[in-house]
Amino acid sequence: MGNRRFFNRPAGLTIAEIAALTHAEPIGTAAMSRVIDGVAPVDLAGPSDLGFIDANKFVDALTKTRAGACLMPKRFVEHAPKGLAVLLTETPYRAFVAVHRQLYPQSLRPASLFETDGIAEGATVHPTARLEGDVTVDPGAVIGPRAEIGAGSVIAANAVIGPDVTIGRDCRIGATTSITHTLIGDRVIIHPGCRIGQDGFGYTEDAAQQKIPQTGRVIIQNDVEIGANVTIDRGGIRDTVIGEASKIDNLCQIGHNCQIGRHCVVVALSGLSGSVTLEDYALLGGAVGLAPHLTVGKGARLAARSGVISDIPAGETWGGYPARPRIQWMRKEAALARLAGAGDKNRKRAKDSD
């Protein structure tokens, strides 16, 4: 496969610069001018790479590492090999991420697939659309009537931006994404394959099953990131809102009229039925499902694969199906395990007595 890399090797940082960036404490001063221009796990790192260790299970790898520098808590220092530049910190992974971001800033936002600037040949931009300076539109993308796109934004190949849609500055719209009936703030990242602004799932509950008009919008506030193949339905008679700096993982469904607050996290495969409210800082684990019209309180957390049929109070952790407070959920699981164990023992006794 060769040595092809998708991100250019950066110029690098000295260990002194890394220490200043992360507020880590270097052991000794001999290696402070050493240049680090890559990151890697401790077992794969080379002499110009930075690694980190934060768990006992990686101690053996640390003793054999060839890394140029490593971030670690004090308890691991005795296992560091000779010649390794040790940087002490109680939050090694967070420090490692800070360095990784500094070395590879281009990895944080999807770039133009064709590495071009401006409107590419093969893109279609309606004459009434308004694009500020420094907007990139890749081949095959379509910008509809009266759409507005802010400076520094990138519309990737074959994306479709519908009539009257507004997209703020420094946004990234992934390939093949379609966006209609939507207002988007600044610095929003939407990964490939998303479907945003289509009508919600609504029919009358009678034999006629008449389709209910969906005349609301989708509002996506600043600094939101939306993973690949997410679907977000527009509102019925109110807007669907994704709050500032919230993060939605791949393959999630956000139903019509949902209100997602600020700094929420929705992990992959989760589904929000219509009119669900997530208050600020709520967190949903993977594959969580919520029934319509529920509220998840501020800072509440739901374990993966929870099925939610009632409101979740602020700050609480719930799990299971149907979801219940963490302690109740764990007691239920423990009781079921005991019952299952007792049943196995009874069946064994019955078999032995035959």
Secondary structure, DSSP 8 states (H G I E B T S, - for coil): -TT--SS-----EEHHHHHHHHT-EES-STTTT-EE-EE--TTT--TTEEEE--SGGGHHHHHH---SEEEE-GGGGGG--TT-EEEE-S-HHHHHHHHHHHH-GGGSS---TT---SB-TT-EE-TT-EE-TT-EE-TT-EE-TT-EE-TT-EE-TT-EE-TT-EE-TT-EE-TT-EE-SEEE-SS-EE-TT-EES-----B-SSTT--B------EEE-TT-EE-TT-EE---SSS-EEE-TT-EE-TT-EE-TT-EE-TT-EE-TT-EE-TT-EE-TT-EE-TT-EE-TT-EE-TT-EE-TT-EE-S-B-TT-EEETTTTEEHHHHHHHHHHHHHHHHHHHHHHHHHHHH-
